[in-house]
Amino acid sequence: MPSPNEILSQLKKVKYPGFTRDIVSFGIVKDIEVAYAGVTVFLVAPSANPEVVSKIVDEVRGTVAAMPGVPEVRVEVEQPAPSPTPREAAAGHKREIPGVAHVVAVASGKGGVGKSTVAVNLALAMKALGWRVGLMDADVYGPSLAMMVGADAPVKVTPERRIVPLERYGIRYVSMGLFVRDQQAVIWRGPMVTKLEMEFLFNVEWGELDCLVLDLPPGTGDAQLTITQRARLDGGVIVTTPQEIALLDVRRGVQMFKEVNVPVLGVIENMSYYVCRSCGSRHQIFSHGGGERLARELGVTFLGELPLVREVREGGDQALPLVALNPSHPVSGAFKSVAARIIEELQKTG
């Protein structure tokens, strides 16, 4: 009869459907019991898709059954335990990331406000101001940083099974988009998402950084709460657009950070206005000034306004972010101004 370690080594050959990583490194294998009657493998349900779970179970059963001396194989799939409430988790221990001086989360109450675009160019602006910066894409279901910064190199791992981030434009970054094909949908349960987020935070060779910028998913769900509860954050930045429907969700984002005792560094108003190329007139497509007004109402810093320009969109589509491609562009200057205010807020708090 093989030992549990020998069985675990064989299970490292079982890949998660559609991915290059194995189920052991993803944390799906919870325990292995070896008895006279046979082997029992305990798995944590990794996905809401029963077809994915069934395929993993079949491959686990087949892999273990093929080992010499195994008379019978049982596979038990456990449902994950419920997550703690925000206040319960906030009272617990929050881990620091070795070598990282500051961690800043960029969040938005709703999707479609340009949060990821702001996070990428904000990280590059901090780099331009002399800081060593990392960038982590925490949006597992809709990763976009890989396309915005570049995904033209394979991700490597160290002999200790730690992820080596890619580096481009002087910043280190990691994203789920580096591990899946463009057409591959990520259909996972919450615990699986949590596991990957913790891998990106604590099992990546970030090195010595002045700041790690986290691009959170939109909203205030389980993924956002997990990161804010388990990692020691120095602050959160809220991205919004000026219209009232977006501002309504900003209040929820600010409340989320307060629930887990993370200071709000400020609010950024994105797509604040548009300047016509032909006539030079300024147009307030999504209204204007709502972000500053709301920041004042909530008692947080207004970090600045960013205009709606074509070059920002083109840069994101071509993995050529504006701040890196054209540092002298007026909007690059606006990003640097916002970055300088964030650095100032971080230095105030030490």
Secondary structure as UniProt FT lines:
FT   HELIX           4..11
FT   TURN            12..13
FT   TURN            17..18
FT   TURN            23..27
FT   STRAND          29..35
FT   TURN            36..37
FT   STRAND          38..44
FT   HELIX           50..65
FT   TURN            68..69
FT   STRAND          73..78
FT   HELIX           86..90
FT   TURN            98..99
FT   STRAND          103..107
FT   HELIX           115..128
FT   TURN            129..130
FT   STRAND          133..137
FT   HELIX           145..149
FT   STRAND          156..157
FT   TURN            159..160
FT   STRAND          163..164
FT   STRAND          166..168
FT   TURN            169..170
FT   STRAND          171..174
FT   HELIX           176..178
FT   TURN            182..183
FT   HELIX           190..202
FT   STRAND          211..215
FT   HELIX           222..230
FT   STRAND          235..240
FT   HELIX           244..259
FT   TURN            260..261
FT   STRAND          264..269
FT   STRAND          274..275
FT   TURN            277..279
FT   STRAND          282..283
FT   TURN            285..286
FT   HELIX           290..298
FT   STRAND          302..305
FT   HELIX           310..317
FT   TURN            318..319
FT   HELIX           322..325
FT   TURN            327..328
FT   HELIX           330..348
//
